[in-house]
């Protein structure tokens, strides 16, 4: 067991408050302090002091914001809605749209794998996107 002063850890303590904690807690606190220092050093070294209006998301990545529960819920709900809309498409369109946009398979690779012309895959994906747009427009 180690004794730590909470005044050193938390800035809102104005008087000394000594607490006995286990070695695991001391190690976790030291790790958190090192990670925070590394994050500050990363921001400084890579000149991450950009304007917040830039729009490239570097301030979000460098500050490591944790998403709020509401954001997590909205993201999960959006993903469920997207997968439900994909399931509503005809099987070929659903498979092709999923492979191209979610898995990142090119249209030429899809055509080669299915043994069809690339134009057929392209048209199928375009029709699928049009149907997805209609399905999602109706769900929101």
N, C-alpha and C positions, 0 to 999 in steps of 0.2 A: 504494500500500500504506500502511496505517495501523498504528500500533503501539498496542495496547490492553493494559491491565493486567488480568489475569484476576482479581486480588484485588477489583477494583471490580465485576466482573460476578458472580462466584461467592462466596458468603459463607463457604464452607468452606476457601478458600485463606487461610492465615495469613501468608504472605509474598508479596512482589511477584513476579509472573511476567509478564514482558512478552512479547507475541506479536505478530508481524506478520501482519495479515490484509488481505484485499482490501476495496475500497470496498463491494462488494456485501454482504459479511458485516457491515460496520459499519452499513450502511443497514438490513439485516434486523434487527440487534440494536436499533437505534434505534426501528424500527417496532414491534417486540415490546414495548419499554419503554413507548412511547406507548399501545399498545392495553391494556396492563396498567393503566396509570394511568387511562385512560378507563373501564375496567371498574370499578375501585375508585370512581371518581367517580360512575358510574352507580348503584352499590349505595348510596352515601351519599346522593345526591340523591333517589332514589326510595324511600328508606327500606326497603331490602330486607333489613333486619336483623330478619326475622320469626323466630318460633319454628320450629324444624325439624319440629315436630309439626303444623304448620298443614295440610300436605297439599296445598297448591295448586301446588307445584313451583317457587315463585319462587326458592328457594335453589338449586335445580338450574340454572335458567336464568341466574341472576346469577353463579354461580361458573363456568359454562361447563365442566362436566366432560366430558371425552371418554369415550365409551363404551369399555369394555374389549373385547378381542377375543372373550371369551366372550359378552358381551352382544350384540355384533354378530352372532355366529354364531347365537345363540338367536333373535334377531329375524329373521334371514334364514331360518332353519329354520321358524319360525312362519309367516312369509309364504308360504313354499313349501307348507307343509301346508294353509294356508287356500286357496291357489289350486288345489291338487290337489282339495280338498273341493268347491270351487266347480265344478270341471270334472266332478266326479262327479254333479252335479245335472242334471236335465233342462234342455235348452237355454233354454227360456223362463224358468224359475225362476232359472237361473244368470245370465242376462242381466239380469233385473229386480233380483235381490239385488245384483249388482255395481253396476248403475247407481244404485240407491238408496243403498247403504251406502258404496261406495267413491267413486263420482263425485259423490254428493250430490244426485242428481236427485229431486225430490219424486214421490210416488206419483201425484198429479194430473197432473203433466207427463208421466210415463210413460204413463198411461192415454190422455192426449190424443195423444201421439206414436204409440201403437200402435192407436188407434181403438177402444179397449175401455172398459168401465166401470171406474171407480176401484176398486170392490169386487173385481173380478176380479184386478187388480194387487195389491191388499192381501192377498187370500187366497193368491195365488201366492207372494208374498214370505213370508208367514207359514208356508206349507207348506215353502218352500225353507229357511227358518231352522230349522224343526223337523228337516228332513232333515240340514242341516249340523250341527246339534247331535249327532245320532246318529252321523254319519260321524266327527266330531272326537272324540266320546267313545270310539269304537272305536279311533281312531288313537293315543290317549294312554293 
